[in-house]
Amino acid sequence: MPRLMPQTTPIEVRGLVKRYGELLAVDNVDLTVEAGDVFGYLGPNGAGKTTSLRMMLGLIRPSAGSVRLFGRDPQLSVSALEGVAGFVEAPSFYPYMNGRRNLELFAALDAGDSAARIDESLEIVGLADRAKDKVGGYSHGMRQRLGIAAALLRQPRLLLLDEPATGLDPGGMRDMRDLIRELSARGMTVLLSSHLLAEVEELCNRVAIVRRGRVAYQGSLADLRQQAGEGYRLRTTDEARARAVAVAQAGITEVVAGENATTFSARDEAAVSALSLALAEAGALIVEMSPRHATLEDLFFRLTEGEESALASETRPKLRVA
């Protein structure tokens, strides 16, 4: 069978549902991962991320909906996983064997020349000098990297990783970050599920945020921040007067008194400039006026801890910066 063309969409999920008795683990999920994405699949523990990945890899059968990997259904044929690799939850190895021997066993399960890529895979993940050591002596981060090495034996165009940085120390997280960047630079599409927001913010160009099995947002991080708008922090010589001026000013909204400052949102930069002038005229001299950019963590918690009704009818809700 000829190989699929690289421009075919790596992941298309439509109406995906998974039920376990009364539990609705995945609820009508639509997901599109484009070629070249480093795509973050975000959500609290128990939000259905791992279950979704299992269905994408054909490990469990959906209750409803469809998955297409490069246009093919993994439930119909194992050939749909051509060009696809990854791991769900922690990768498993024989601890009494060394890293190379474990990869040799993985390569033996695949047809083709996977064994010829063992050295290259170990080099990419930074384990070439530890290949002869028993896996039982590896750190958690080394085992995670060995799991990626095993995936690389298949020369994947699409890599699915479930919580690859969980449990790593700061050095291990940095190494994992660098590794994923390198794989992306080599032309690989990566989907990683995670609840480590700082890692996703540094790595991913697009994200989906899930809550209770449903997608609350899907799109680029830049679009997500744009929807959130930009807020400002304001301190003056007369806080009470400044708040009164801000509330009355056109284009200024969401004026909130804080413990040491006032925060507000603005329609545009012109509204901020007009507020500055109005404050000076009112005798509330500006000590500080600085933009407050919403972080991924801010946006994540607004989407995953808000009212259920806010998520029931739309997948790209408008966010507010307080």
PESULGI-V438192 format. One record per residue. N is the residue number from 0. RES is the residue in three letters. OMEGA is omega as a letter, one per 20 degrees, with the letter a starting at -180 (NA if undefined). NEAR is the number of other C-alpha atoms within 10 Angstrom. D_LAST is the distance of its C-alpha to the last C-alpha in Angstrom with 1 decimal. Layout:
n=N res=RES omega=OMEGA near=NEAR d_last=D_LAST
n=N res=RES omega=OMEGA near=NEAR d_last=D_LAST
This chain:
n=0 res=MET omega=a near=4 d_last=55.3
n=1 res=PRO omega=r near=4 d_last=53.8
n=2 res=ARG omega=r near=7 d_last=50.5
n=3 res=LEU omega=r near=12 d_last=47.5
n=4 res=MET omega=a near=8 d_last=46.3
n=5 res=PRO omega=a near=11 d_last=43.3
n=6 res=GLN omega=r near=10 d_last=41.3
n=7 res=THR omega=a near=12 d_last=41.2
n=8 res=THR omega=a near=16 d_last=37.7
n=9 res=PRO omega=a near=25 d_last=37.4
n=10 res=ILE omega=r near=21 d_last=35.4
n=11 res=GLU omega=r near=19 d_last=35.0
n=12 res=VAL omega=a near=19 d_last=33.9
n=13 res=ARG omega=r near=16 d_last=34.1
n=14 res=GLY omega=a near=15 d_last=33.5
n=15 res=LEU omega=a near=22 d_last=33.9
n=16 res=VAL omega=r near=23 d_last=34.4
n=17 res=LYS omega=r near=23 d_last=35.7
n=18 res=ARG omega=r near=13 d_last=36.8
n=19 res=TYR omega=a near=9 d_last=38.4
n=20 res=GLY omega=r near=7 d_last=39.9
n=21 res=GLU omega=a near=6 d_last=37.3
n=22 res=LEU omega=r near=8 d_last=34.5
n=23 res=LEU omega=a near=16 d_last=32.7
n=24 res=ALA omega=r near=21 d_last=31.7
n=25 res=VAL omega=a near=27 d_last=30.8
n=26 res=ASP omega=r near=23 d_last=29.8
n=27 res=ASN omega=a near=18 d_last=30.7
n=28 res=VAL omega=r near=20 d_last=29.3
n=29 res=ASP omega=a near=19 d_last=29.6
n=30 res=LEU omega=r near=19 d_last=29.4
n=31 res=THR omega=r near=16 d_last=30.8
n=32 res=VAL omega=a near=23 d_last=31.3
n=33 res=GLU omega=r near=17 d_last=32.9
n=34 res=ALA omega=r near=19 d_last=35.5
n=35 res=GLY omega=r near=19 d_last=34.3
n=36 res=ASP omega=q near=19 d_last=30.8
n=37 res=VAL omega=a near=24 d_last=29.5
n=38 res=PHE omega=r near=25 d_last=27.5
n=39 res=GLY omega=r near=28 d_last=25.2
n=40 res=TYR omega=a near=27 d_last=25.4
n=41 res=LEU omega=r near=26 d_last=22.6
n=42 res=GLY omega=r near=27 d_last=22.0
n=43 res=PRO omega=r near=18 d_last=22.4
n=44 res=ASN omega=a near=12 d_last=26.0
n=45 res=GLY omega=a near=13 d_last=27.8
n=46 res=ALA omega=r near=21 d_last=25.7
n=47 res=GLY omega=a near=21 d_last=29.0
n=48 res=LYS omega=a near=28 d_last=28.8
n=49 res=THR omega=r near=21 d_last=32.2
n=50 res=THR omega=r near=19 d_last=33.8
n=51 res=SER omega=r near=26 d_last=32.7
n=52 res=LEU omega=r near=23 d_last=34.2
n=53 res=ARG omega=r near=18 d_last=37.4
n=54 res=MET omega=r near=21 d_last=37.8
n=55 res=MET omega=a near=25 d_last=37.2
n=56 res=LEU omega=r near=24 d_last=39.9
n=57 res=GLY omega=a near=19 d_last=42.2
n=58 res=LEU omega=r near=14 d_last=42.4
n=59 res=ILE omega=a near=15 d_last=41.6
n=60 res=ARG omega=r near=16 d_last=42.1
n=61 res=PRO omega=r near=21 d_last=39.3
n=62 res=SER omega=r near=15 d_last=39.6
n=63 res=ALA omega=r near=14 d_last=38.7
n=64 res=GLY omega=a near=16 d_last=37.5
n=65 res=SER omega=r near=20 d_last=38.6
n=66 res=VAL omega=r near=24 d_last=38.1
n=67 res=ARG omega=r near=20 d_last=39.6
n=68 res=LEU omega=a near=22 d_last=40.0
n=69 res=PHE omega=r near=23 d_last=41.4
n=70 res=GLY omega=a near=14 d_last=42.4
n=71 res=ARG omega=a near=19 d_last=44.3
n=72 res=ASP omega=a near=19 d_last=43.8
n=73 res=PRO omega=r near=22 d_last=44.0
n=74 res=GLN omega=a near=20 d_last=45.3
n=75 res=LEU omega=a near=9 d_last=48.3
n=76 res=SER omega=r near=10 d_last=49.5
n=77 res=VAL omega=r near=12 d_last=48.9
n=78 res=SER omega=r near=13 d_last=49.5
n=79 res=ALA omega=a near=18 d_last=46.0
n=80 res=LEU omega=r near=20 d_last=44.9
n=81 res=GLU omega=a near=18 d_last=46.8
n=82 res=GLY omega=a near=20 d_last=44.6
n=83 res=VAL omega=r near=21 d_last=42.0
n=84 res=ALA omega=r near=21 d_last=41.5
n=85 res=GLY omega=r near=24 d_last=39.2
n=86 res=PHE omega=r near=22 d_last=38.8
n=87 res=VAL omega=a near=18 d_last=37.0
n=88 res=GLU omega=a near=15 d_last=36.1
n=89 res=ALA omega=r near=15 d_last=38.2
n=90 res=PRO omega=a near=17 d_last=41.2
n=91 res=SER omega=r near=13 d_last=44.6
n=92 res=PHE omega=r near=19 d_last=47.7
n=93 res=TYR omega=a near=13 d_last=51.0
n=94 res=PRO omega=a near=14 d_last=50.5
n=95 res=TYR omega=r near=13 d_last=54.2
n=96 res=MET omega=r near=15 d_last=54.4
n=97 res=ASN omega=a near=19 d_last=53.2
n=98 res=GLY omega=a near=28 d_last=50.4
n=99 res=ARG omega=a near=22 d_last=52.8
n=100 res=ARG omega=r near=19 d_last=54.8
n=101 res=ASN omega=r near=20 d_last=51.7
n=102 res=LEU omega=r near=26 d_last=50.9
n=103 res=GLU omega=r near=17 d_last=54.5
n=104 res=LEU omega=r near=14 d_last=54.3
n=105 res=PHE omega=a near=18 d_last=51.1
n=106 res=ALA omega=a near=21 d_last=53.0
n=107 res=ALA omega=r near=12 d_last=56.0
n=108 res=LEU omega=a near=10 d_last=53.9
n=109 res=ASP omega=r near=12 d_last=53.2
n=110 res=ALA omega=r near=9 d_last=55.8
n=111 res=GLY omega=a near=10 d_last=56.2
n=112 res=ASP omega=a near=12 d_last=55.9
n=113 res=SER omega=a near=20 d_last=52.9
n=114 res=ALA omega=a near=18 d_last=55.1
n=115 res=ALA omega=a near=12 d_last=55.6
n=116 res=ARG omega=a near=19 d_last=51.9
n=117 res=ILE omega=a near=23 d_last=51.6
n=118 res=ASP omega=a near=16 d_last=52.1
n=119 res=GLU omega=a near=14 d_last=49.6
n=120 res=SER omega=r near=24 d_last=46.9
n=121 res=LEU omega=r near=24 d_last=47.5
n=122 res=GLU omega=a near=14 d_last=47.2
n=123 res=ILE omega=a near=17 d_last=43.9
n=124 res=VAL omega=r near=23 d_last=42.2
n=125 res=GLY omega=a near=17 d_last=43.9
n=126 res=LEU omega=a near=20 d_last=46.3
n=127 res=ALA omega=a near=16 d_last=49.6
n=128 res=ASP omega=r near=9 d_last=50.7
n=129 res=ARG omega=a near=15 d_last=49.9
n=130 res=ALA omega=a near=20 d_last=51.4
n=131 res=LYS omega=r near=13 d_last=54.5
n=132 res=ASP omega=r near=17 d_last=52.6
n=133 res=LYS omega=a near=17 d_last=52.3
n=134 res=VAL omega=r near=24 d_last=48.9
n=135 res=GLY omega=r near=15 d_last=49.1
n=136 res=GLY omega=r near=12 d_last=48.6
n=137 res=TYR omega=r near=16 d_last=45.5
n=138 res=SER omega=r near=12 d_last=42.1
n=139 res=HIS omega=a near=18 d_last=39.3
n=140 res=GLY omega=r near=20 d_last=38.0
n=141 res=MET omega=r near=21 d_last=41.5
n=142 res=ARG omega=r near=20 d_last=41.9
n=143 res=GLN omega=r near=26 d_last=38.7
n=144 res=ARG omega=r near=25 d_last=40.2
n=145 res=LEU omega=r near=27 d_last=43.5
n=146 res=GLY omega=r near=22 d_last=41.9
n=147 res=ILE omega=r near=26 d_last=40.6
n=148 res=ALA omega=r near=25 d_last=44.1
n=149 res=ALA omega=r near=28 d_last=45.6
n=150 res=ALA omega=a near=23 d_last=43.3
n=151 res=LEU omega=r near=25 d_last=44.4
n=152 res=LEU omega=a near=24 d_last=48.0
n=153 res=ARG omega=a near=23 d_last=47.4
n=154 res=GLN omega=a near=17 d_last=46.2
n=155 res=PRO omega=r near=19 d_last=43.1
n=156 res=ARG omega=r near=22 d_last=41.2
n=157 res=LEU omega=a near=27 d_last=38.4
n=158 res=LEU omega=r near=24 d_last=37.3
n=159 res=LEU omega=a near=24 d_last=35.3
n=160 res=LEU omega=a near=27 d_last=34.0
n=161 res=ASP omega=r near=21 d_last=32.6
n=162 res=GLU omega=a near=21 d_last=30.5
n=163 res=PRO omega=a near=26 d_last=32.6
n=164 res=ALA omega=a near=25 d_last=30.9
n=165 res=THR omega=r near=17 d_last=30.5
n=166 res=GLY omega=a near=12 d_last=32.5
n=167 res=LEU omega=r near=17 d_last=33.1
n=168 res=ASP omega=a near=12 d_last=33.0
n=169 res=PRO omega=r near=10 d_last=31.1
n=170 res=GLY omega=r near=10 d_last=34.3
n=171 res=GLY omega=r near=19 d_last=34.8
n=172 res=MET omega=r near=17 d_last=31.2
n=173 res=ARG omega=a near=13 d_last=31.9
n=174 res=ASP omega=r near=19 d_last=35.2
n=175 res=MET omega=r near=22 d_last=33.8
n=176 res=ARG omega=a near=17 d_last=31.2
n=177 res=ASP omega=a near=14 d_last=34.1
n=178 res=LEU omega=a near=17 d_last=36.2
n=179 res=ILE omega=r near=22 d_last=33.8
n=180 res=ARG omega=a near=17 d_last=33.4
n=181 res=GLU omega=a near=14 d_last=37.2
n=182 res=LEU omega=r near=18 d_last=37.7
n=183 res=SER omega=r near=19 d_last=35.3
n=184 res=ALA omega=r near=11 d_last=37.1
n=185 res=ARG omega=r near=11 d_last=40.3
n=186 res=GLY omega=a near=14 d_last=39.1
n=187 res=MET omega=r near=21 d_last=38.1
n=188 res=THR omega=a near=24 d_last=35.3
n=189 res=VAL omega=r near=28 d_last=33.3
n=190 res=LEU omega=r near=24 d_last=31.2
n=191 res=LEU omega=r near=26 d_last=29.8
n=192 res=SER omega=a near=27 d_last=28.1
n=193 res=SER omega=r near=22 d_last=25.9
n=194 res=HIS omega=r near=21 d_last=23.2
n=195 res=LEU omega=a near=16 d_last=23.1
n=196 res=LEU omega=a near=17 d_last=20.0
n=197 res=ALA omega=r near=11 d_last=20.9
n=198 res=GLU omega=a near=16 d_last=24.3
n=199 res=VAL omega=a near=23 d_last=23.2
n=200 res=GLU omega=a near=16 d_last=20.8
n=201 res=GLU omega=a near=10 d_last=23.8
n=202 res=LEU omega=a near=18 d_last=26.4
n=203 res=CYS omega=r near=20 d_last=25.2
n=204 res=ASN omega=r near=16 d_last=25.0
n=205 res=ARG omega=a near=22 d_last=24.1
n=206 res=VAL omega=r near=25 d_last=22.6
n=207 res=ALA omega=r near=23 d_last=22.7
n=208 res=ILE omega=a near=26 d_last=20.3
n=209 res=VAL omega=r near=27 d_last=22.2
n=210 res=ARG omega=r near=25 d_last=21.5
n=211 res=ARG omega=r near=19 d_last=24.6
n=212 res=GLY omega=a near=23 d_last=26.8
n=213 res=ARG omega=r near=25 d_last=24.8
n=214 res=VAL omega=r near=27 d_last=23.2
n=215 res=ALA omega=r near=23 d_last=19.5
n=216 res=TYR omega=r near=23 d_last=19.2
n=217 res=GLN omega=r near=21 d_last=22.0
n=218 res=GLY omega=a near=17 d_last=22.2
n=219 res=SER omega=r near=16 d_last=21.7
n=220 res=LEU omega=r near=20 d_last=19.0
n=221 res=ALA omega=r near=11 d_last=18.8
n=222 res=ASP omega=r near=12 d_last=18.2
n=223 res=LEU omega=r near=22 d_last=15.5
n=224 res=ARG omega=r near=18 d_last=13.5
n=225 res=GLN omega=r near=14 d_last=14.5
n=226 res=GLN omega=a near=16 d_last=13.3
n=227 res=ALA omega=a near=20 d_last=9.8
n=228 res=GLY omega=a near=19 d_last=10.1
n=229 res=GLU omega=r near=19 d_last=9.6
n=230 res=GLY omega=a near=22 d_last=7.2
n=231 res=TYR omega=r near=19 d_last=9.2
n=232 res=ARG omega=a near=18 d_last=10.1
n=233 res=LEU omega=r near=23 d_last=12.7
n=234 res=ARG omega=a near=20 d_last=15.7
n=235 res=THR omega=r near=20 d_last=18.7
n=236 res=THR omega=r near=13 d_last=21.9
n=237 res=ASP omega=a near=15 d_last=20.9
n=238 res=GLU omega=a near=19 d_last=17.3
n=239 res=ALA omega=r near=12 d_last=18.1
n=240 res=ARG omega=a near=14 d_last=19.7
n=241 res=ALA omega=r near=24 d_last=17.0
n=242 res=ARG omega=r near=23 d_last=14.4
n=243 res=ALA omega=r near=13 d_last=17.1
n=244 res=VAL omega=a near=19 d_last=17.9
n=245 res=ALA omega=r near=25 d_last=14.4
n=246 res=VAL omega=a near=16 d_last=14.1
n=247 res=ALA omega=a near=12 d_last=17.6
n=248 res=GLN omega=r near=17 d_last=17.3
n=249 res=ALA omega=r near=14 d_last=17.8
n=250 res=GLY omega=r near=17 d_last=15.4
n=251 res=ILE omega=a near=19 d_last=12.4
n=252 res=THR omega=r near=17 d_last=9.7
n=253 res=GLU omega=r near=15 d_last=6.6
n=254 res=VAL omega=a near=20 d_last=8.0
n=255 res=VAL omega=r near=16 d_last=7.2
n=256 res=ALA omega=r near=14 d_last=10.1
n=257 res=GLY omega=a near=12 d_last=10.3
n=258 res=GLU omega=a near=6 d_last=13.7
n=259 res=ASN omega=a near=10 d_last=14.8
n=260 res=ALA omega=r near=15 d_last=12.5
n=261 res=THR omega=r near=20 d_last=10.1
n=262 res=THR omega=r near=24 d_last=7.0
n=263 res=PHE omega=r near=23 d_last=6.9
n=264 res=SER omega=a near=24 d_last=7.6
n=265 res=ALA omega=a near=20 d_last=11.4
n=266 res=ARG omega=a near=14 d_last=14.0
n=267 res=ASP omega=a near=12 d_last=16.2
n=268 res=GLU omega=r near=10 d_last=17.7
n=269 res=ALA omega=r near=11 d_last=20.0
n=270 res=ALA omega=r near=15 d_last=17.3
n=271 res=VAL omega=r near=21 d_last=16.1
n=272 res=SER omega=r near=10 d_last=19.9
n=273 res=ALA omega=r near=14 d_last=20.5
n=274 res=LEU omega=r near=22 d_last=17.9
n=275 res=SER omega=r near=18 d_last=19.6
n=276 res=LEU omega=a near=12 d_last=22.9
n=277 res=ALA omega=r near=18 d_last=21.8
n=278 res=LEU omega=r near=21 d_last=20.6
n=279 res=ALA omega=a near=13 d_last=24.0
n=280 res=GLU omega=a near=11 d_last=25.9
n=281 res=ALA omega=r near=13 d_last=24.4
n=282 res=GLY omega=r near=13 d_last=25.3
n=283 res=ALA omega=a near=20 d_last=21.9
n=284 res=LEU omega=a near=18 d_last=22.7
n=285 res=ILE omega=r near=17 d_last=20.1
n=286 res=VAL omega=r near=10 d_last=20.3
n=287 res=GLU omega=r near=13 d_last=17.4
n=288 res=MET omega=a near=16 d_last=15.2
n=289 res=SER omega=r near=11 d_last=14.2
n=290 res=PRO omega=r near=14 d_last=12.3
n=291 res=ARG omega=a near=16 d_last=9.8
n=292 res=HIS omega=r near=15 d_last=11.0
n=293 res=ALA omega=r near=18 d_last=9.7
n=294 res=THR omega=r near=15 d_last=12.6
n=295 res=LEU omega=r near=16 d_last=14.6
n=296 res=GLU omega=r near=14 d_last=13.9
n=297 res=ASP omega=a near=14 d_last=10.2
n=298 res=LEU omega=r near=20 d_last=11.3
n=299 res=PHE omega=a near=21 d_last=14.3
n=300 res=PHE omega=r near=13 d_last=12.9
n=301 res=ARG omega=a near=14 d_last=10.7
n=302 res=LEU omega=a near=24 d_last=14.0
n=303 res=THR omega=a near=21 d_last=16.4
n=304 res=GLU omega=r near=10 d_last=15.0
n=305 res=GLY omega=r near=12 d_last=13.8
n=306 res=GLU omega=a near=10 d_last=16.3
n=307 res=GLU omega=a near=12 d_last=19.5
n=308 res=SER omega=a near=8 d_last=19.8
n=309 res=ALA omega=a near=13 d_last=16.9
n=310 res=LEU omega=a near=19 d_last=19.2
n=311 res=ALA omega=a near=12 d_last=22.5
n=312 res=SER omega=a near=10 d_last=22.9
n=313 res=GLU omega=a near=12 d_last=21.3
n=314 res=THR omega=r near=18 d_last=21.2
n=315 res=ARG omega=a near=15 d_last=18.7
n=316 res=PRO omega=r near=16 d_last=15.7
n=317 res=LYS omega=a near=14 d_last=13.1
n=318 res=LEU omega=r near=15 d_last=9.7
n=319 res=ARG omega=r near=15 d_last=6.3
n=320 res=VAL omega=a near=20 d_last=3.8
n=321 res=ALA omega=NA near=16 d_last=0.0
